[in-house]
């Protein structure tokens, strides 16, 4: 049983065998077989992937043909938005009159 979360809405996902390229989130319809849902995805790595043999994929939130895809069990939705909001609040607090 494969378990993970949708990168877009955070919906909990369960798959009996494996994730197929055409699978989508039942809640929001986002592609599941994409870089942002992969356990190999890392923003700090080269090409945002820790698998050294993977090909470069430019659109990270759309389905692709990567052979190294493995559904990540971590919930990643909203992290970048939270960081941006936090940074914006800190800047506003710094420059308040």
Buried (B, 14 or more C-beta within 10 A) or exposed (E): EBEBBBBBBBBEBEBEEEBEEEBEBEEEEBBBBBBBBBBBBBEEEEBBBBBEEBEEBEEBEEBBEBEBBBBBEEBBBEEEEEEEEEEEEEEEEEEEE
